Amino acid sequence: NMRNLYWKTNGLTRNLLPKPFKSEAEFEQYIFKNQDLLGDIIILYRQIRTGNKKGIPDMLGVDQDSRICIIEMKNIQVDEEVLPQVLGYAFWAENNPDSIKAIWLEAENRPDDIQIDWDSLEIRIIVVAPSYHSNLPKLASKINYPIDLVEIQRFSFEREEFIVVETIEDSMISKPSDRKSTRLNS
């Protein structure tokens, strides 16, 4: 699906041009610097990029509900192959609260008003990408962890940048309970 953005200002219509991120590292740096794009999430840790990614997610954060957020970034259209990867990270985080706590204690921007229950960590998965394969939301909805698929695209006009942020919902699928109630009412 092609998305055309126009910016109307002072009676002029300007066509905004897509400005993709050149690399995953640039995309990650951008999100780290502009954390408000992810809503209520505070990013505590960013993976230092080395050749091998020893099973640690790109970024770790915390949200207002005191959940540890696994943030995985891709600079390509994402398909279902991301799911075992992020599930592995979530499982790692849940089973290594000491590792997470060490990151939490070292984080300079650790929020004072959030208390983490280290005995039963709550995990939330956030995937950030420019686009998603159409079957991914349906598959992601089968996962037991809360998971957000966040689509971020950048556009530009001259020196101005415009960021479109959309959380992809699995809205096409009605939950089984909805179907049951419609059957009873008909």
Salt bridges, closest charged atoms under 4 A:
GLU24 OE2 - ARG49 NH2 3.35
GLU26 OE2 - ARG154 NH2 3.45
GLU28 OE2 - ARG46 NE 3.44
GLU28 OE1 - ARG49 NH2 2.71
ASP40 OD1 - ARG124 NH1 3.56
ASP58 OD1 - ARG49 NH2 3.51
ASP58 OD1 - LYS53 NZ 2.67
ASP63 OD2 - ARG67 NE 2.85
ASP63 OD2 - ARG124 NH1 2.80
ASP65 OD2 - ARG67 NH2 3.55
GLU72 OE2 - LYS53 NZ 3.61
GLU72 OE2 - LYS74 NZ 3.37
ASP148 OD1 - ARG124 NE 2.93
GLU151 OE2 - ARG3 NH1 3.77
GLU161 OE2 - LYS19 NZ 2.70
GLU161 OE2 - ARG154 NH1 3.32
GLU166 OE1 - ARG3 NH2 2.96
